[in-house]
């Protein structure tokens, strides 16, 4: 008979690291009883067999479910359902009123996950992002990879070098007159960023764009968040950001890349499909499902 347990420290979570994605494993190391990370484990005779992992979003009553995973030999026994149910209960006890889960389609576990969400009365999954996977040797052959020059009024810089004054200026501008889509605000993405090729763009000394990346595996970088100020978007200023970031990845001999673009950004989706798709290894989509925890 399996047992469900809330994990409150890395000592108890150490043996469950393989049960979630590499890019969120660091959250297990920061586990504490009242922390933002909520982890529910499943074990059988003290052996780890499953994990559900979520994160309570800052200054919010919502949470993001990162993963629900059960070892292959223990599937089809209701363990995944129990893990998600217990996770929902713990989030509600932590004053969360809603939760969301975003996942990539085309995986061996996609159908099982969607059945699980349906069983737990989550909303029907809706298309959320387009996901392009490729290798540096393929993308390096794209014609637009030769377009890396910028006018003298623009300056590229490593995102880790953004000043505290610039961060404050962006936040104040956003508060006074919102100019960045909420899910593209860089400070929501720059924790545990990949310093190698996370870049910012200054125009006449002011930060007007960024490309934030994450190392999700030793051989893979995910291009997580990119944005250019609206009045500069039609000038194609985002292309040199991507070119320079990819060139840095090539130089570092990191062979794989993933581009994750929200479907609401139709121009960037068109760019990915037209200019990156032909040089990719796969083109998939992610889907998003939500649940109100008040009515659970």
Wavefront OBJ file of the C-alpha trace (Angstrom):
o trace
v 0.000 0.000 0.000
v 1.439 3.340 -0.996
v 1.740 6.355 1.272
v 1.417 10.071 0.464
v 3.601 12.563 2.319
v 4.172 16.309 2.136
v 7.895 16.945 1.782
v 9.223 19.859 3.827
v 12.988 19.714 3.321
v 15.577 18.577 0.814
v 16.615 15.705 3.033
v 13.222 14.070 2.532
v 13.015 15.151 -1.121
v 16.502 14.048 -2.204
v 15.402 10.681 -3.593
v 12.521 12.240 -5.550
v 14.602 14.513 -7.796
v 14.265 12.194 -10.777
v 10.466 12.442 -10.524
v 10.276 15.985 -11.908
v 11.817 18.073 -14.686
v 15.485 19.133 -14.466
v 14.599 22.841 -14.692
v 12.558 22.767 -11.454
v 14.618 20.348 -9.376
v 16.314 23.277 -7.669
v 13.006 23.983 -5.929
v 13.292 20.717 -4.033
v 16.586 21.929 -2.592
v 14.850 25.007 -1.161
v 11.924 23.157 0.406
v 10.704 24.405 3.776
v 7.377 24.030 5.627
v 5.970 27.450 4.679
v 7.930 27.991 1.479
v 6.529 28.671 -1.979
v 7.194 25.115 -3.178
v 4.689 22.393 -2.321
v 5.762 18.790 -2.904
v 3.718 15.637 -2.306
v 5.482 12.289 -2.516
v 4.203 8.766 -2.979
v 6.171 5.857 -1.567
v 5.712 2.108 -1.302
v 7.585 0.308 1.462
v 9.736 3.440 1.855
v 10.644 3.366 -1.852
v 9.900 6.532 -3.899
v 7.268 5.895 -6.589
v 5.761 9.304 -7.364
v 5.826 13.058 -6.886
v 3.530 16.041 -7.441
v 5.240 19.426 -7.427
v 3.765 22.933 -7.438
v 4.857 26.492 -6.790
v 2.785 29.223 -5.167
v 3.238 32.310 -7.319
v 4.630 35.475 -5.686
v 2.074 37.980 -4.351
v -0.706 35.756 -5.596
v -3.348 33.288 -4.506
v -2.619 31.044 -7.473
v -0.163 28.226 -8.017
v 1.569 26.554 -10.935
v 1.678 22.762 -10.958
v 5.039 21.816 -12.421
v 4.639 18.056 -12.620
v 2.753 14.953 -11.551
v 4.820 11.828 -12.075
v 4.441 8.164 -11.130
v 7.033 5.450 -11.729
v 6.158 3.294 -14.738
v 5.760 0.092 -12.710
v 3.175 1.751 -10.432
v 0.919 3.419 -12.995
v -2.786 2.672 -13.547
v -3.328 2.263 -9.802
v -4.833 5.694 -9.044
v -1.604 7.050 -7.549
v -1.441 10.021 -9.913
v -5.027 10.958 -9.073
v -4.311 10.780 -5.356
v -1.129 12.828 -5.729
v -2.923 15.619 -7.584
v -5.862 15.544 -5.159
v -3.560 15.842 -2.137
v -1.586 18.602 -3.865
v -4.798 20.568 -4.447
v -5.698 20.181 -0.770
v -2.295 21.433 0.389
v -2.452 24.433 -1.944
v -5.918 25.330 -0.665
v -4.645 25.120 2.914
v -1.946 27.606 1.875
v -4.676 30.084 0.777
v -4.384 29.351 -2.952
v -7.698 29.778 -4.745
v -6.629 28.519 -8.175
v -3.989 26.442 -9.921
v -2.750 25.999 -13.473
v -0.737 23.360 -15.286
v 1.065 23.783 -18.633
v 2.394 20.751 -20.484
v 3.845 19.854 -23.880
v 1.824 17.619 -26.169
v 3.169 14.679 -28.114
v 4.706 12.964 -25.092
v 4.090 9.301 -24.151
v 2.328 10.468 -20.967
v 0.160 13.198 -22.580
v -3.031 11.125 -22.827
v -2.730 9.860 -19.242
v -2.180 13.395 -17.947
v -5.222 14.732 -19.790
v -7.354 11.908 -18.390
v -6.066 12.750 -14.918
v -6.983 16.428 -15.327
v -10.439 15.490 -16.540
v -10.943 13.147 -13.594
v -9.990 15.937 -11.168
v -12.341 18.416 -12.892
v -9.717 20.716 -14.352
v -10.723 22.867 -17.308
v -10.393 21.333 -20.792
v -6.791 21.972 -21.916
v -6.377 24.904 -24.307
v -3.479 25.575 -26.727
v -0.961 27.832 -24.984
v 2.444 27.982 -26.713
v 4.240 26.658 -29.752
v 7.337 24.635 -28.890
v 10.171 24.351 -31.415
v 13.069 22.008 -30.695
v 16.278 22.033 -32.705
v 20.030 21.553 -32.607
v 22.650 24.235 -33.050
v 24.076 22.627 -36.175
v 20.646 22.861 -37.833
v 19.654 26.368 -36.738
v 23.088 27.755 -37.607
v 22.202 27.180 -41.270
v 19.146 29.460 -41.152
v 19.657 32.505 -43.445
v 18.518 34.941 -40.724
v 21.416 33.786 -38.538
v 23.585 36.157 -40.592
v 21.601 39.209 -39.408
v 23.374 40.062 -36.173
v 24.234 43.736 -36.705
v 22.536 46.595 -34.845
v 22.667 50.382 -35.310
v 25.101 52.229 -33.038
v 22.221 53.463 -30.844
v 21.636 49.858 -29.666
v 23.748 47.859 -27.251
v 23.529 44.188 -26.329
v 24.518 43.196 -22.799
v 24.429 40.083 -20.571
v 21.183 40.180 -18.593
v 23.057 39.473 -15.368
v 24.638 42.923 -15.777
v 21.344 44.853 -15.650
v 21.646 47.490 -12.951
v 19.360 47.863 -9.962
v 18.438 51.322 -11.268
v 17.358 49.821 -14.607
v 15.250 47.184 -12.881
v 13.509 49.868 -10.827
v 12.964 51.996 -13.952
v 11.298 49.102 -15.794
v 9.051 48.370 -12.815
v 8.055 52.029 -12.462
v 7.336 52.373 -16.188
v 5.237 49.221 -16.099
v 3.284 50.460 -13.097
v 2.659 53.917 -14.573
v 1.750 52.760 -18.085
v 1.914 48.999 -18.703
v 3.987 48.264 -21.803
v 5.036 44.658 -21.170
v 2.594 41.706 -21.341
v 2.378 40.296 -17.817
v 3.789 36.892 -18.746
v 6.795 38.517 -20.485
v 7.953 40.684 -17.596
v 11.623 39.644 -17.350
v 11.789 39.556 -13.568
v 9.278 36.687 -13.565
v 11.780 34.596 -15.527
v 15.298 35.589 -14.524
v 15.637 33.431 -11.430
v 18.101 30.613 -12.204
v 18.600 31.973 -15.712
v 21.374 30.750 -17.994
v 24.018 33.511 -17.770
v 25.785 32.293 -20.910
v 23.222 33.748 -23.331
v 20.482 35.555 -21.428
v 20.727 38.986 -23.028
v 19.316 42.493 -22.724
v 19.042 45.235 -25.333
v 19.514 48.952 -24.654
v 18.356 51.679 -27.035
v 19.826 55.118 -26.445
v 20.871 53.896 -22.998
v 17.451 52.563 -21.981
v 16.557 48.861 -21.634
v 13.985 48.066 -24.340
v 14.259 44.299 -24.781
v 15.501 40.991 -23.419
v 15.922 37.306 -24.092
v 15.950 35.122 -20.984
v 17.164 31.525 -21.277
v 17.441 28.563 -18.904
v 19.679 25.493 -18.915
v 17.155 22.676 -18.510
v 19.687 19.895 -19.093
v 23.472 19.803 -19.543
v 23.031 19.727 -23.336
v 19.868 21.860 -23.667
v 18.997 25.556 -23.337
v 15.392 26.745 -23.314
v 14.659 30.183 -24.746
v 12.004 31.073 -22.193
v 11.109 34.761 -22.549
v 11.797 37.326 -25.262
v 10.389 40.808 -25.773
v 11.104 44.056 -27.603
v 9.328 47.338 -26.902
v 6.332 47.610 -29.197
v 7.480 50.634 -31.202
v 10.667 48.760 -32.134
v 9.146 45.382 -32.962
v 8.564 45.997 -36.680
v 12.241 46.856 -37.094
v 13.201 43.259 -36.373
v 15.409 44.182 -33.441
v 14.627 40.895 -31.724
v 16.456 38.906 -34.412
v 19.979 40.039 -33.363
v 19.113 39.034 -29.800
v 18.391 35.481 -30.942
v 21.372 35.379 -33.298
v 23.817 36.467 -30.599
v 22.327 34.105 -28.020
v 22.511 31.138 -30.408
v 26.075 32.028 -31.390
v 27.088 31.990 -27.731
v 25.433 28.602 -27.332
v 27.253 27.258 -30.400
v 30.584 28.534 -29.065
v 29.917 26.811 -25.738
v 29.155 23.542 -27.598
v 25.710 23.097 -26.076
v 23.909 21.262 -28.893
v 20.171 21.494 -28.168
v 17.704 24.372 -27.956
v 13.998 24.789 -27.229
v 11.935 27.833 -28.171
v 8.677 28.306 -26.271
v 6.436 31.062 -27.715
v 2.948 31.994 -26.387
v 0.326 31.654 -29.123
v -1.052 35.111 -28.317
v 2.120 36.583 -29.848
v 1.079 35.862 -33.395
v 3.994 37.640 -35.069
v 6.560 35.619 -33.091
v 4.613 32.410 -33.735
v 4.739 33.165 -37.465
v 8.485 33.787 -37.192
v 9.046 30.447 -35.438
v 6.932 28.496 -37.924
v 8.395 30.156 -41.032
v 12.019 30.756 -40.129
v 12.807 28.268 -37.364
v 10.500 25.349 -38.125
v 12.401 24.283 -41.281
v 15.576 24.052 -39.203
v 14.007 22.301 -36.213
v 13.818 18.698 -35.109
v 10.193 19.018 -33.940
v 7.383 21.558 -33.741
v 4.832 20.930 -30.978
v 2.442 22.884 -28.792
v 1.875 23.203 -25.091
v -1.542 23.312 -23.467
v -2.850 24.966 -20.337
v -5.451 23.722 -17.871
v -6.757 25.440 -14.732
v -8.819 24.690 -11.668
v -10.571 26.714 -9.016
v -9.552 25.286 -5.648
v -12.447 26.951 -3.880
v -14.930 24.603 -5.515
v -12.675 21.540 -5.398
l 1 2 3 4 5 6 7 8 9 10 11 12 13 14 15 16 17 18 19 20 21 22 23 24 25 26 27 28 29 30 31 32 33 34 35 36 37 38 39 40 41 42 43 44 45 46 47 48 49 50 51 52 53 54 55 56 57 58 59 60 61 62 63 64 65 66 67 68 69 70 71 72 73 74 75 76 77 78 79 80 81 82 83 84 85 86 87 88 89 90 91 92 93 94 95 96 97 98 99 100 101 102 103 104 105 106 107 108 109 110 111 112 113 114 115 116 117 118 119 120 121 122 123 124 125 126 127 128 129 130 131 132 133 134 135 136 137 138 139 140 141 142 143 144 145 146 147 148 149 150 151 152 153 154 155 156 157 158 159 160 161 162 163 164 165 166 167 168 169 170 171 172 173 174 175 176 177 178 179 180 181 182 183 184 185 186 187 188 189 190 191 192 193 194 195 196 197 198 199 200 201 202 203 204 205 206 207 208 209 210 211 212 213 214 215 216 217 218 219 220 221 222 223 224 225 226 227 228 229 230 231 232 233 234 235 236 237 238 239 240 241 242 243 244 245 246 247 248 249 250 251 252 253 254 255 256 257 258 259 260 261 262 263 264 265 266 267 268 269 270 271 272 273 274 275 276 277 278 279 280 281 282 283 284 285 286 287 288 289 290 291 292 293 294 295 296
